[in-house]
Amino acid sequence: MRTLRQQMITLLSHGVCSARDLSQMLRIQEKEVYSHLSHIARSVFSQRHRLVVIPSQCLVCGYLFDKRKRFTRPGRCPRCKGERIEEPRFQVV
Ligand SMILES: [Zn+2]
């Protein structure tokens, strides 16, 4: 039986996933997904892979959250103050 993190790494190696996608596929809470992601970033790095974050983007003005360090979806756009923000997505390459 593979661990949850190994399953997450497999899913992320096969394609781009958001935390919501992973939570649905693995039947866990989204906040649980986020807590695993930082561990996954470290463990894949030691195997010469990388957890790539495709940054959130504001759906109103197009602002890209490319400097953001946290994995969670930002609540609000700093440029237009809009709250329609696309989720960040993740992939292991
Ligand atoms: Zn905006």
PDB file of the backbone (N, CA, C, O) and the ligand in Angstrom, with CONECT records:
HET     ZN  A 101       1
ATOM      1  N   MET A   1       0.852  -1.202   0.000  1.00  0.00           N
ATOM      2  CA  MET A   1       0.000   0.000   0.000  1.00  0.00           C
ATOM      3  C   MET A   1       0.884   1.248   0.000  1.00  0.00           C
ATOM      4  O   MET A   1       1.686   1.458   0.910  1.00  0.00           O
ATOM      5  N   ARG A   2       0.724   2.054  -1.017  1.00  0.00           N
ATOM      6  CA  ARG A   2       1.551   3.243  -1.113  1.00  0.00           C
ATOM      7  C   ARG A   2       1.022   4.331  -0.180  1.00  0.00           C
ATOM      8  O   ARG A   2      -0.173   4.415   0.101  1.00  0.00           O
ATOM      9  N   THR A   3       1.936   5.142   0.277  1.00  0.00           N
ATOM     10  CA  THR A   3       1.499   6.214   1.167  1.00  0.00           C
ATOM     11  C   THR A   3       0.807   7.301   0.359  1.00  0.00           C
ATOM     12  O   THR A   3       0.930   7.382  -0.863  1.00  0.00           O
ATOM     13  N   LEU A   4       0.082   8.122   1.086  1.00  0.00           N
ATOM     14  CA  LEU A   4      -0.636   9.232   0.479  1.00  0.00           C
ATOM     15  C   LEU A   4       0.310  10.153  -0.301  1.00  0.00           C
ATOM     16  O   LEU A   4      -0.003  10.597  -1.406  1.00  0.00           O
ATOM     17  N   ARG A   5       1.469  10.427   0.296  1.00  0.00           N
ATOM     18  CA  ARG A   5       2.408  11.327  -0.378  1.00  0.00           C
ATOM     19  C   ARG A   5       2.933  10.726  -1.664  1.00  0.00           C
ATOM     20  O   ARG A   5       3.108  11.425  -2.662  1.00  0.00           O
ATOM     21  N   GLN A   6       3.185   9.420  -1.637  1.00  0.00           N
ATOM     22  CA  GLN A   6       3.637   8.772  -2.874  1.00  0.00           C
ATOM     23  C   GLN A   6       2.556   8.841  -3.947  1.00  0.00           C
ATOM     24  O   GLN A   6       2.847   9.058  -5.123  1.00  0.00           O
ATOM     25  N   GLN A   7       1.302   8.654  -3.526  1.00  0.00           N
ATOM     26  CA  GLN A   7       0.197   8.777  -4.494  1.00  0.00           C
ATOM     27  C   GLN A   7       0.121  10.194  -5.049  1.00  0.00           C
ATOM     28  O   GLN A   7      -0.120  10.388  -6.241  1.00  0.00           O
ATOM     29  N   MET A   8       0.326  11.178  -4.186  1.00  0.00           N
ATOM     30  CA  MET A   8       0.297  12.573  -4.652  1.00  0.00           C
ATOM     31  C   MET A   8       1.413  12.828  -5.651  1.00  0.00           C
ATOM     32  O   MET A   8       1.202  13.483  -6.672  1.00  0.00           O
ATOM     33  N   ILE A   9       2.610  12.307  -5.354  1.00  0.00           N
ATOM     34  CA  ILE A   9       3.749  12.503  -6.265  1.00  0.00           C
ATOM     35  C   ILE A   9       3.455  11.856  -7.615  1.00  0.00           C
ATOM     36  O   ILE A   9       3.764  12.426  -8.661  1.00  0.00           O
ATOM     37  N   THR A  10       2.851  10.653  -7.591  1.00  0.00           N
ATOM     38  CA  THR A  10       2.503   9.982  -8.844  1.00  0.00           C
ATOM     39  C   THR A  10       1.522  10.826  -9.656  1.00  0.00           C
ATOM     40  O   THR A  10       1.710  11.021 -10.857  1.00  0.00           O
ATOM     41  N   LEU A  11       0.477  11.324  -8.999  1.00  0.00           N
ATOM     42  CA  LEU A  11      -0.510  12.147  -9.707  1.00  0.00           C
ATOM     43  C   LEU A  11       0.132  13.412 -10.283  1.00  0.00           C
ATOM     44  O   LEU A  11      -0.152  13.813 -11.411  1.00  0.00           O
ATOM     45  N   LEU A  12       1.004  14.029  -9.478  1.00  0.00           N
ATOM     46  CA  LEU A  12       1.634  15.284  -9.910  1.00  0.00           C
ATOM     47  C   LEU A  12       2.681  15.060 -10.998  1.00  0.00           C
ATOM     48  O   LEU A  12       3.006  15.977 -11.753  1.00  0.00           O
ATOM     49  N   SER A  13       3.210  13.834 -11.075  1.00  0.00           N
ATOM     50  CA  SER A  13       4.183  13.529 -12.133  1.00  0.00           C
ATOM     51  C   SER A  13       3.478  13.297 -13.463  1.00  0.00           C
ATOM     52  O   SER A  13       4.076  13.436 -14.530  1.00  0.00           O
ATOM     53  N   HIS A  14       2.199  12.943 -13.381  1.00  0.00           N
ATOM     54  CA  HIS A  14       1.458  12.643 -14.609  1.00  0.00           C
ATOM     55  C   HIS A  14       0.729  13.843 -15.177  1.00  0.00           C
ATOM     56  O   HIS A  14       0.258  13.804 -16.314  1.00  0.00           O
ATOM     57  N   GLY A  15       0.631  14.902 -14.406  1.00  0.00           N
ATOM     58  CA  GLY A  15      -0.063  16.067 -14.938  1.00  0.00           C
ATOM     59  C   GLY A  15      -0.214  17.145 -13.892  1.00  0.00           C
ATOM     60  O   GLY A  15       0.138  16.979 -12.725  1.00  0.00           O
ATOM     61  N   VAL A  16      -0.751  18.259 -14.356  1.00  0.00           N
ATOM     62  CA  VAL A  16      -0.919  19.422 -13.501  1.00  0.00           C
ATOM     63  C   VAL A  16      -2.184  19.247 -12.660  1.00  0.00           C
ATOM     64  O   VAL A  16      -3.242  18.902 -13.186  1.00  0.00           O
ATOM     65  N   CYS A  17      -2.072  19.485 -11.362  1.00  0.00           N
ATOM     66  CA  CYS A  17      -3.220  19.356 -10.464  1.00  0.00           C
ATOM     67  C   CYS A  17      -3.312  20.575  -9.552  1.00  0.00           C
ATOM     68  O   CYS A  17      -2.298  21.142  -9.145  1.00  0.00           O
ATOM     69  N   SER A  18      -4.529  20.961  -9.243  1.00  0.00           N
ATOM     70  CA  SER A  18      -4.724  21.952  -8.180  1.00  0.00           C
ATOM     71  C   SER A  18      -4.936  21.194  -6.877  1.00  0.00           C
ATOM     72  O   SER A  18      -5.150  19.982  -6.874  1.00  0.00           O
ATOM     73  N   ALA A  19      -4.872  21.930  -5.769  1.00  0.00           N
ATOM     74  CA  ALA A  19      -5.108  21.285  -4.477  1.00  0.00           C
ATOM     75  C   ALA A  19      -6.509  20.672  -4.437  1.00  0.00           C
ATOM     76  O   ALA A  19      -6.723  19.628  -3.821  1.00  0.00           O
ATOM     77  N   ARG A  20      -7.453  21.331  -5.099  1.00  0.00           N
ATOM     78  CA  ARG A  20      -8.819  20.791  -5.117  1.00  0.00           C
ATOM     79  C   ARG A  20      -8.870  19.465  -5.883  1.00  0.00           C
ATOM     80  O   ARG A  20      -9.530  18.517  -5.459  1.00  0.00           O
ATOM     81  N   ASP A  21      -8.159  19.414  -7.024  1.00  0.00           N
ATOM     82  CA  ASP A  21      -8.097  18.159  -7.786  1.00  0.00           C
ATOM     83  C   ASP A  21      -7.548  17.038  -6.910  1.00  0.00           C
ATOM     84  O   ASP A  21      -8.110  15.945  -6.850  1.00  0.00           O
ATOM     85  N   LEU A  22      -6.440  17.330  -6.235  1.00  0.00           N
ATOM     86  CA  LEU A  22      -5.798  16.300  -5.407  1.00  0.00           C
ATOM     87  C   LEU A  22      -6.708  15.886  -4.259  1.00  0.00           C
ATOM     88  O   LEU A  22      -6.790  14.705  -3.922  1.00  0.00           O
ATOM     89  N   SER A  23      -7.392  16.856  -3.656  1.00  0.00           N
ATOM     90  CA  SER A  23      -8.254  16.510  -2.523  1.00  0.00           C
ATOM     91  C   SER A  23      -9.398  15.605  -2.982  1.00  0.00           C
ATOM     92  O   SER A  23      -9.824  14.711  -2.251  1.00  0.00           O
ATOM     93  N   GLN A  24      -9.891  15.846  -4.196  1.00  0.00           N
ATOM     94  CA  GLN A  24     -10.975  14.996  -4.706  1.00  0.00           C
ATOM     95  C   GLN A  24     -10.471  13.608  -5.089  1.00  0.00           C
ATOM     96  O   GLN A  24     -11.133  12.607  -4.814  1.00  0.00           O
ATOM     97  N   MET A  25      -9.301  13.547  -5.723  1.00  0.00           N
ATOM     98  CA  MET A  25      -8.789  12.252  -6.157  1.00  0.00           C
ATOM     99  C   MET A  25      -8.375  11.374  -4.982  1.00  0.00           C
ATOM    100  O   MET A  25      -8.521  10.153  -5.023  1.00  0.00           O
ATOM    101  N   LEU A  26      -7.858  12.009  -3.938  1.00  0.00           N
ATOM    102  CA  LEU A  26      -7.357  11.239  -2.802  1.00  0.00           C
ATOM    103  C   LEU A  26      -8.349  11.196  -1.639  1.00  0.00           C
ATOM    104  O   LEU A  26      -8.095  10.552  -0.622  1.00  0.00           O
ATOM    105  N   ARG A  27      -9.465  11.878  -1.797  1.00  0.00           N
ATOM    106  CA  ARG A  27     -10.505  11.932  -0.767  1.00  0.00           C
ATOM    107  C   ARG A  27      -9.985  12.422   0.571  1.00  0.00           C
ATOM    108  O   ARG A  27     -10.238  11.834   1.623  1.00  0.00           O
ATOM    109  N   ILE A  28      -9.244  13.528   0.492  1.00  0.00           N
ATOM    110  CA  ILE A  28      -8.789  14.182   1.728  1.00  0.00           C
ATOM    111  C   ILE A  28      -9.160  15.662   1.648  1.00  0.00           C
ATOM    112  O   ILE A  28      -9.569  16.163   0.600  1.00  0.00           O
ATOM    113  N   GLN A  29      -9.005  16.346   2.781  1.00  0.00           N
ATOM    114  CA  GLN A  29      -9.309  17.776   2.835  1.00  0.00           C
ATOM    115  C   GLN A  29      -8.252  18.575   2.074  1.00  0.00           C
ATOM    116  O   GLN A  29      -7.086  18.185   2.016  1.00  0.00           O
ATOM    117  N   GLU A  30      -8.677  19.705   1.489  1.00  0.00           N
ATOM    118  CA  GLU A  30      -7.734  20.549   0.773  1.00  0.00           C
ATOM    119  C   GLU A  30      -6.589  21.021   1.674  1.00  0.00           C
ATOM    120  O   GLU A  30      -5.439  21.083   1.239  1.00  0.00           O
ATOM    121  N   LYS A  31      -6.907  21.351   2.928  1.00  0.00           N
ATOM    122  CA  LYS A  31      -5.842  21.844   3.812  1.00  0.00           C
ATOM    123  C   LYS A  31      -4.820  20.749   4.108  1.00  0.00           C
ATOM    124  O   LYS A  31      -3.655  21.024   4.393  1.00  0.00           O
ATOM    125  N   GLU A  32      -5.289  19.490   4.035  1.00  0.00           N
ATOM    126  CA  GLU A  32      -4.364  18.373   4.204  1.00  0.00           C
ATOM    127  C   GLU A  32      -3.418  18.276   2.998  1.00  0.00           C
ATOM    128  O   GLU A  32      -2.231  17.981   3.143  1.00  0.00           O
ATOM    129  N   VAL A  33      -3.972  18.532   1.809  1.00  0.00           N
ATOM    130  CA  VAL A  33      -3.148  18.551   0.601  1.00  0.00           C
ATOM    131  C   VAL A  33      -2.013  19.563   0.754  1.00  0.00           C
ATOM    132  O   VAL A  33      -0.857  19.259   0.462  1.00  0.00           O
ATOM    133  N   TYR A  34      -2.355  20.765   1.212  1.00  0.00           N
ATOM    134  CA  TYR A  34      -1.332  21.807   1.359  1.00  0.00           C
ATOM    135  C   TYR A  34      -0.246  21.400   2.350  1.00  0.00           C
ATOM    136  O   TYR A  34       0.931  21.689   2.136  1.00  0.00           O
ATOM    137  N   SER A  35      -0.633  20.738   3.417  1.00  0.00           N
ATOM    138  CA  SER A  35       0.378  20.351   4.402  1.00  0.00           C
ATOM    139  C   SER A  35       1.326  19.302   3.825  1.00  0.00           C
ATOM    140  O   SER A  35       2.498  19.254   4.199  1.00  0.00           O
ATOM    141  N   HIS A  36       0.825  18.463   2.916  1.00  0.00           N
ATOM    142  CA  HIS A  36       1.716  17.474   2.289  1.00  0.00           C
ATOM    143  C   HIS A  36       2.613  18.097   1.228  1.00  0.00           C
ATOM    144  O   HIS A  36       3.729  17.628   1.006  1.00  0.00           O
ATOM    145  N   LEU A  37       2.132  19.156   0.570  1.00  0.00           N
ATOM    146  CA  LEU A  37       2.879  19.711  -0.568  1.00  0.00           C
ATOM    147  C   LEU A  37       4.278  20.194  -0.189  1.00  0.00           C
ATOM    148  O   LEU A  37       5.220  20.024  -0.963  1.00  0.00           O
ATOM    149  N   SER A  38       4.425  20.798   0.999  1.00  0.00           N
ATOM    150  CA  SER A  38       5.757  21.295   1.352  1.00  0.00           C
ATOM    151  C   SER A  38       6.714  20.133   1.599  1.00  0.00           C
ATOM    152  O   SER A  38       7.902  20.231   1.292  1.00  0.00           O
ATOM    153  N   HIS A  39       6.204  19.041   2.150  1.00  0.00           N
ATOM    154  CA  HIS A  39       7.046  17.848   2.322  1.00  0.00           C
ATOM    155  C   HIS A  39       7.407  17.255   0.964  1.00  0.00           C
ATOM    156  O   HIS A  39       8.537  16.821   0.742  1.00  0.00           O
ATOM    157  N   ILE A  40       6.433  17.245   0.066  1.00  0.00           N
ATOM    158  CA  ILE A  40       6.669  16.688  -1.265  1.00  0.00           C
ATOM    159  C   ILE A  40       7.720  17.508  -2.004  1.00  0.00           C
ATOM    160  O   ILE A  40       8.579  16.949  -2.685  1.00  0.00           O
ATOM    161  N   ALA A  41       7.655  18.827  -1.872  1.00  0.00           N
ATOM    162  CA  ALA A  41       8.644  19.688  -2.529  1.00  0.00           C
ATOM    163  C   ALA A  41      10.051  19.283  -2.112  1.00  0.00           C
ATOM    164  O   ALA A  41      10.959  19.234  -2.942  1.00  0.00           O
ATOM    165  N   ARG A  42      10.235  18.988  -0.811  1.00  0.00           N
ATOM    166  CA  ARG A  42      11.561  18.587  -0.334  1.00  0.00           C
ATOM    167  C   ARG A  42      11.925  17.176  -0.779  1.00  0.00           C
ATOM    168  O   ARG A  42      13.058  16.928  -1.190  1.00  0.00           O
ATOM    169  N   SER A  43      10.975  16.254  -0.700  1.00  0.00           N
ATOM    170  CA  SER A  43      11.350  14.869  -0.997  1.00  0.00           C
ATOM    171  C   SER A  43      11.601  14.647  -2.488  1.00  0.00           C
ATOM    172  O   SER A  43      12.476  13.856  -2.838  1.00  0.00           O
ATOM    173  N   VAL A  44      10.866  15.316  -3.377  1.00  0.00           N
ATOM    174  CA  VAL A  44      11.153  15.128  -4.811  1.00  0.00           C
ATOM    175  C   VAL A  44      12.460  15.811  -5.200  1.00  0.00           C
ATOM    176  O   VAL A  44      13.148  15.369  -6.120  1.00  0.00           O
ATOM    177  N   PHE A  45      12.802  16.900  -4.491  1.00  0.00           N
ATOM    178  CA  PHE A  45      14.050  17.600  -4.785  1.00  0.00           C
ATOM    179  C   PHE A  45      15.240  16.677  -4.542  1.00  0.00           C
ATOM    180  O   PHE A  45      16.211  16.701  -5.298  1.00  0.00           O
ATOM    181  N   SER A  46      15.165  15.866  -3.493  1.00  0.00           N
ATOM    182  CA  SER A  46      16.260  14.948  -3.199  1.00  0.00           C
ATOM    183  C   SER A  46      16.340  13.823  -4.235  1.00  0.00           C
ATOM    184  O   SER A  46      17.356  13.133  -4.326  1.00  0.00           O
ATOM    185  N   GLN A  47      15.275  13.639  -5.011  1.00  0.00           N
ATOM    186  CA  GLN A  47      15.304  12.642  -6.097  1.00  0.00           C
ATOM    187  C   GLN A  47      15.514  13.312  -7.455  1.00  0.00           C
ATOM    188  O   GLN A  47      15.183  12.744  -8.496  1.00  0.00           O
ATOM    189  N   ARG A  48      16.067  14.525  -7.429  1.00  0.00           N
ATOM    190  CA  ARG A  48      16.373  15.281  -8.644  1.00  0.00           C
ATOM    191  C   ARG A  48      15.138  15.653  -9.453  1.00  0.00           C
ATOM    192  O   ARG A  48      15.194  15.803 -10.674  1.00  0.00           O
ATOM    193  N   HIS A  49      14.023  15.796  -8.743  1.00  0.00           N
ATOM    194  CA  HIS A  49      12.835  16.332  -9.385  1.00  0.00           C
ATOM    195  C   HIS A  49      12.503  17.653  -8.712  1.00  0.00           C
ATOM    196  O   HIS A  49      13.202  18.099  -7.803  1.00  0.00           O
ATOM    197  N   ARG A  50      11.440  18.262  -9.169  1.00  0.00           N
ATOM    198  CA  ARG A  50      11.101  19.572  -8.677  1.00  0.00           C
ATOM    199  C   ARG A  50       9.578  19.687  -8.629  1.00  0.00           C
ATOM    200  O   ARG A  50       8.890  19.244  -9.548  1.00  0.00           O
ATOM    201  N   LEU A  51       9.060  20.274  -7.568  1.00  0.00           N
ATOM    202  CA  LEU A  51       7.640  20.596  -7.520  1.00  0.00           C
ATOM    203  C   LEU A  51       7.474  21.993  -8.122  1.00  0.00           C
ATOM    204  O   LEU A  51       7.910  22.990  -7.545  1.00  0.00           O
ATOM    205  N   VAL A  52       6.841  22.044  -9.285  1.00  0.00           N
ATOM    206  CA  VAL A  52       6.648  23.319  -9.974  1.00  0.00           C
ATOM    207  C   VAL A  52       5.296  23.885  -9.558  1.00  0.00           C
ATOM    208  O   VAL A  52       4.291  23.175  -9.545  1.00  0.00           O
ATOM    209  N   VAL A  53       5.284  25.162  -9.220  1.00  0.00           N
ATOM    210  CA  VAL A  53       4.021  25.826  -8.882  1.00  0.00           C
ATOM    211  C   VAL A  53       3.648  26.740 -10.039  1.00  0.00           C
ATOM    212  O   VAL A  53       4.400  27.643 -10.406  1.00  0.00           O
ATOM    213  N   ILE A  54       2.477  26.490 -10.606  1.00  0.00           N
ATOM    214  CA  ILE A  54       1.945  27.380 -11.639  1.00  0.00           C
ATOM    215  C   ILE A  54       1.116  28.413 -10.890  1.00  0.00           C
ATOM    216  O   ILE A  54       0.067  28.082 -10.338  1.00  0.00           O
ATOM    217  N   PRO A  55       1.576  29.665 -10.863  1.00  0.00           N
ATOM    218  CA  PRO A  55       1.012  30.622  -9.903  1.00  0.00           C
ATOM    219  C   PRO A  55      -0.461  30.957 -10.135  1.00  0.00           C
ATOM    220  O   PRO A  55      -0.996  30.834 -11.237  1.00  0.00           O
ATOM    221  N   SER A  56      -1.081  31.383  -9.042  1.00  0.00           N
ATOM    222  CA  SER A  56      -2.447  31.889  -9.106  1.00  0.00           C
ATOM    223  C   SER A  56      -2.481  33.124  -9.984  1.00  0.00           C
ATOM    224  O   SER A  56      -1.492  33.841 -10.131  1.00  0.00           O
ATOM    225  N   GLN A  57      -3.647  33.348 -10.561  1.00  0.00           N
ATOM    226  CA  GLN A  57      -3.812  34.558 -11.363  1.00  0.00           C
ATOM    227  C   GLN A  57      -5.157  35.186 -11.049  1.00  0.00           C
ATOM    228  O   GLN A  57      -6.153  34.488 -10.859  1.00  0.00           O
ATOM    229  N   CYS A  58      -5.178  36.509 -10.997  1.00  0.00           N
ATOM    230  CA  CYS A  58      -6.430  37.224 -10.781  1.00  0.00           C
ATOM    231  C   CYS A  58      -7.263  37.130 -12.054  1.00  0.00           C
ATOM    232  O   CYS A  58      -6.782  37.446 -13.142  1.00  0.00           O
ATOM    233  N   LEU A  59      -8.502  36.697 -11.916  1.00  0.00           N
ATOM    234  CA  LEU A  59      -9.353  36.522 -13.091  1.00  0.00           C
ATOM    235  C   LEU A  59      -9.954  37.852 -13.548  1.00  0.00           C
ATOM    236  O   LEU A  59     -10.552  37.928 -14.622  1.00  0.00           O
ATOM    237  N   VAL A  60      -9.797  38.886 -12.744  1.00  0.00           N
ATOM    238  CA  VAL A  60     -10.340  40.196 -13.122  1.00  0.00           C
ATOM    239  C   VAL A  60      -9.307  40.991 -13.917  1.00  0.00           C
ATOM    240  O   VAL A  60      -9.594  41.438 -15.028  1.00  0.00           O
ATOM    241  N   CYS A  61      -8.103  41.173 -13.359  1.00  0.00           N
ATOM    242  CA  CYS A  61      -7.119  42.047 -14.020  1.00  0.00           C
ATOM    243  C   CYS A  61      -5.925  41.283 -14.567  1.00  0.00           C
ATOM    244  O   CYS A  61      -5.081  41.872 -15.242  1.00  0.00           O
ATOM    245  N   GLY A  62      -5.833  39.996 -14.296  1.00  0.00           N
ATOM    246  CA  GLY A  62      -4.734  39.215 -14.847  1.00  0.00           C
ATOM    247  C   GLY A  62      -3.463  39.220 -14.009  1.00  0.00           C
ATOM    248  O   GLY A  62      -2.447  38.660 -14.423  1.00  0.00           O
ATOM    249  N   TYR A  63      -3.507  39.847 -12.836  1.00  0.00           N
ATOM    250  CA  TYR A  63      -2.324  39.887 -11.966  1.00  0.00           C
ATOM    251  C   TYR A  63      -1.849  38.472 -11.648  1.00  0.00           C
ATOM    252  O   TYR A  63      -2.640  37.604 -11.279  1.00  0.00           O
ATOM    253  N   LEU A  64      -0.541  38.257 -11.800  1.00  0.00           N
ATOM    254  CA  LEU A  64       0.036  36.937 -11.576  1.00  0.00           C
ATOM    255  C   LEU A  64       0.768  36.928 -10.235  1.00  0.00           C
ATOM    256  O   LEU A  64       1.621  37.775  -9.974  1.00  0.00           O
ATOM    257  N   PHE A  65       0.421  35.960  -9.394  1.00  0.00           N
ATOM    258  CA  PHE A  65       1.040  35.862  -8.058  1.00  0.00           C
ATOM    259  C   PHE A  65       2.321  35.036  -8.147  1.00  0.00           C
ATOM    260  O   PHE A  65       2.452  34.003  -7.490  1.00  0.00           O
ATOM    261  N   ASP A  66       3.268  35.504  -8.970  1.00  0.00           N
ATOM    262  CA  ASP A  66       4.435  34.656  -9.216  1.00  0.00           C
ATOM    263  C   ASP A  66       5.522  34.783  -8.160  1.00  0.00           C
ATOM    264  O   ASP A  66       6.504  34.042  -8.195  1.00  0.00           O
ATOM    265  N   LYS A  67       5.363  35.706  -7.226  1.00  0.00           N
ATOM    266  CA  LYS A  67       6.358  35.836  -6.158  1.00  0.00           C
ATOM    267  C   LYS A  67       5.904  35.143  -4.875  1.00  0.00           C
ATOM    268  O   LYS A  67       6.615  35.144  -3.870  1.00  0.00           O
ATOM    269  N   ARG A  68       4.728  34.560  -4.923  1.00  0.00           N
ATOM    270  CA  ARG A  68       4.147  34.005  -3.720  1.00  0.00           C
ATOM    271  C   ARG A  68       4.855  32.736  -3.298  1.00  0.00           C
ATOM    272  O   ARG A  68       5.124  31.862  -4.123  1.00  0.00           O
ATOM    273  N   LYS A  69       5.162  32.633  -1.995  1.00  0.00           N
ATOM    274  CA  LYS A  69       5.883  31.468  -1.493  1.00  0.00           C
ATOM    275  C   LYS A  69       4.936  30.378  -0.985  1.00  0.00           C
ATOM    276  O   LYS A  69       5.253  29.190  -1.039  1.00  0.00           O
ATOM    277  N   ARG A  70       3.790  30.795  -0.499  1.00  0.00           N
ATOM    278  CA  ARG A  70       2.866  29.796   0.046  1.00  0.00           C
ATOM    279  C   ARG A  70       2.111  29.094  -1.074  1.00  0.00           C
ATOM    280  O   ARG A  70       1.963  29.628  -2.173  1.00  0.00           O
ATOM    281  N   PHE A  71       1.640  27.895  -0.777  1.00  0.00           N
ATOM    282  CA  PHE A  71       0.960  27.089  -1.786  1.00  0.00           C
ATOM    283  C   PHE A  71      -0.536  27.377  -1.880  1.00  0.00           C
ATOM    284  O   PHE A  71      -1.189  26.990  -2.849  1.00  0.00           O
ATOM    285  N   THR A  72      -1.063  28.046  -0.888  1.00  0.00           N
ATOM    286  CA  THR A  72      -2.517  28.238  -0.869  1.00  0.00           C
ATOM    287  C   THR A  72      -2.959  29.335  -1.834  1.00  0.00           C
ATOM    288  O   THR A  72      -2.160  30.161  -2.277  1.00  0.00           O
ATOM    289  N   ARG A  73      -4.236  29.320  -2.143  1.00  0.00           N
ATOM    290  CA  ARG A  73      -4.798  30.321  -3.040  1.00  0.00           C
ATOM    291  C   ARG A  73      -4.877  31.667  -2.317  1.00  0.00           C
ATOM    292  O   ARG A  73      -5.376  31.728  -1.193  1.00  0.00           O
ATOM    293  N   PRO A  74      -4.391  32.752  -2.942  1.00  0.00           N
ATOM    294  CA  PRO A  74      -4.493  34.054  -2.274  1.00  0.00           C
ATOM    295  C   PRO A  74      -5.954  34.492  -2.175  1.00  0.00           C
ATOM    296  O   PRO A  74      -6.773  34.132  -3.021  1.00  0.00           O
ATOM    297  N   GLY A  75      -6.271  35.260  -1.153  1.00  0.00           N
ATOM    298  CA  GLY A  75      -7.653  35.678  -0.956  1.00  0.00           C
ATOM    299  C   GLY A  75      -8.056  36.866  -1.797  1.00  0.00           C
ATOM    300  O   GLY A  75      -9.226  37.020  -2.147  1.00  0.00           O
ATOM    301  N   ARG A  76      -7.086  37.710  -2.123  1.00  0.00           N
ATOM    302  CA  ARG A  76      -7.436  38.989  -2.706  1.00  0.00           C
ATOM    303  C   ARG A  76      -6.314  39.491  -3.598  1.00  0.00           C
ATOM    304  O   ARG A  76      -5.138  39.280  -3.304  1.00  0.00           O
ATOM    305  N   CYS A  77      -6.673  40.145  -4.672  1.00  0.00           N
ATOM    306  CA  CYS A  77      -5.679  40.684  -5.599  1.00  0.00           C
ATOM    307  C   CYS A  77      -5.132  42.007  -5.068  1.00  0.00           C
ATOM    308  O   CYS A  77      -5.905  42.900  -4.721  1.00  0.00           O
ATOM    309  N   PRO A  78      -3.790  42.144  -5.001  1.00  0.00           N
ATOM    310  CA  PRO A  78      -3.222  43.404  -4.497  1.00  0.00           C
ATOM    311  C   PRO A  78      -3.396  44.563  -5.480  1.00  0.00           C
ATOM    312  O   PRO A  78      -3.316  45.726  -5.083  1.00  0.00           O
ATOM    313  N   ARG A  79      -3.629  44.260  -6.748  1.00  0.00           N
ATOM    314  CA  ARG A  79      -3.732  45.324  -7.748  1.00  0.00           C
ATOM    315  C   ARG A  79      -5.157  45.860  -7.862  1.00  0.00           C
ATOM    316  O   ARG A  79      -5.374  47.068  -7.760  1.00  0.00           O
ATOM    317  N   CYS A  80      -6.136  44.962  -8.076  1.00  0.00           N
ATOM    318  CA  CYS A  80      -7.506  45.451  -8.305  1.00  0.00           C
ATOM    319  C   CYS A  80      -8.424  45.169  -7.120  1.00  0.00           C
ATOM    320  O   CYS A  80      -9.596  45.544  -7.142  1.00  0.00           O
ATOM    321  N   LYS A  81      -7.898  44.507  -6.082  1.00  0.00           N
ATOM    322  CA  LYS A  81      -8.663  44.142  -4.885  1.00  0.00           C
ATOM    323  C   LYS A  81      -9.774  43.124  -5.162  1.00  0.00           C
ATOM    324  O   LYS A  81     -10.637  42.879  -4.320  1.00  0.00           O
ATOM    325  N   GLY A  82      -9.731  42.552  -6.336  1.00  0.00           N
ATOM    326  CA  GLY A  82     -10.738  41.546  -6.683  1.00  0.00           C
ATOM    327  C   GLY A  82     -10.529  40.262  -5.897  1.00  0.00           C
ATOM    328  O   GLY A  82      -9.429  39.995  -5.411  1.00  0.00           O
ATOM    329  N   GLU A  83     -11.571  39.482  -5.775  1.00  0.00           N
ATOM    330  CA  GLU A  83     -11.471  38.229  -5.022  1.00  0.00           C
ATOM    331  C   GLU A  83     -11.705  36.999  -5.901  1.00  0.00           C
ATOM    332  O   GLU A  83     -11.826  35.882  -5.397  1.00  0.00           O
ATOM    333  N   ARG A  84     -11.769  37.212  -7.209  1.00  0.00           N
ATOM    334  CA  ARG A  84     -11.887  36.064  -8.116  1.00  0.00           C
ATOM    335  C   ARG A  84     -10.482  35.672  -8.554  1.00  0.00           C
ATOM    336  O   ARG A  84      -9.943  36.195  -9.529  1.00  0.00           O
ATOM    337  N   ILE A  85      -9.906  34.736  -7.804  1.00  0.00           N
ATOM    338  CA  ILE A  85      -8.517  34.344  -8.016  1.00  0.00           C
ATOM    339  C   ILE A  85      -8.480  32.870  -8.396  1.00  0.00           C
ATOM    340  O   ILE A  85      -9.077  32.023  -7.732  1.00  0.00           O
ATOM    341  N   GLU A  86      -7.780  32.590  -9.461  1.00  0.00           N
ATOM    342  CA  GLU A  86      -7.628  31.201  -9.879  1.00  0.00           C
ATOM    343  C   GLU A  86      -6.680  30.487  -8.922  1.00  0.00           C
ATOM    344  O   GLU A  86      -5.704  31.071  -8.450  1.00  0.00           O
ATOM    345  N   GLU A  87      -6.972  29.229  -8.642  1.00  0.00           N
ATOM    346  CA  GLU A  87      -6.118  28.439  -7.739  1.00  0.00           C
ATOM    347  C   GLU A  87      -4.729  28.227  -8.349  1.00  0.00           C
ATOM    348  O   GLU A  87      -4.593  28.137  -9.569  1.00  0.00           O
ATOM    349  N   PRO A  88      -3.701  28.148  -7.502  1.00  0.00           N
ATOM    350  CA  PRO A  88      -2.404  27.710  -8.037  1.00  0.00           C
ATOM    351  C   PRO A  88      -2.475  26.226  -8.420  1.00  0.00           C
ATOM    352  O   PRO A  88      -3.277  25.478  -7.860  1.00  0.00           O
ATOM    353  N   ARG A  89      -1.661  25.817  -9.345  1.00  0.00           N
ATOM    354  CA  ARG A  89      -1.629  24.405  -9.725  1.00  0.00           C
ATOM    355  C   ARG A  89      -0.199  23.892  -9.611  1.00  0.00           C
ATOM    356  O   ARG A  89       0.763  24.661  -9.617  1.00  0.00           O
ATOM    357  N   PHE A  90      -0.089  22.597  -9.509  1.00  0.00           N
ATOM    358  CA  PHE A  90       1.199  21.991  -9.156  1.00  0.00           C
ATOM    359  C   PHE A  90       1.524  20.849 -10.097  1.00  0.00           C
ATOM    360  O   PHE A  90       0.642  20.193 -10.652  1.00  0.00           O
ATOM    361  N   GLN A  91       2.827  20.633 -10.259  1.00  0.00           N
ATOM    362  CA  GLN A  91       3.278  19.514 -11.088  1.00  0.00           C
ATOM    363  C   GLN A  91       4.668  19.109 -10.627  1.00  0.00           C
ATOM    364  O   GLN A  91       5.467  19.954 -10.222  1.00  0.00           O
ATOM    365  N   VAL A  92       4.952  17.827 -10.689  1.00  0.00           N
ATOM    366  CA  VAL A  92       6.307  17.342 -10.402  1.00  0.00           C
ATOM    367  C   VAL A  92       6.988  17.065 -11.736  1.00  0.00           C
ATOM    368  O   VAL A  92       6.481  16.308 -12.563  1.00  0.00           O
ATOM    369  N   VAL A  93       8.157  17.697 -11.932  1.00  0.00           N
ATOM    370  CA  VAL A  93       8.885  17.485 -13.195  1.00  0.00           C
ATOM    371  C   VAL A  93      10.280  16.935 -12.918  1.00  0.00           C
ATOM    372  O   VAL A  93      11.045  16.691 -13.851  1.00  0.00           O
TER     373      VAL A  93
HETATM  374 ZN    ZN A 101      -6.733  41.771  -9.952  1.00  0.00          ZN2+
END
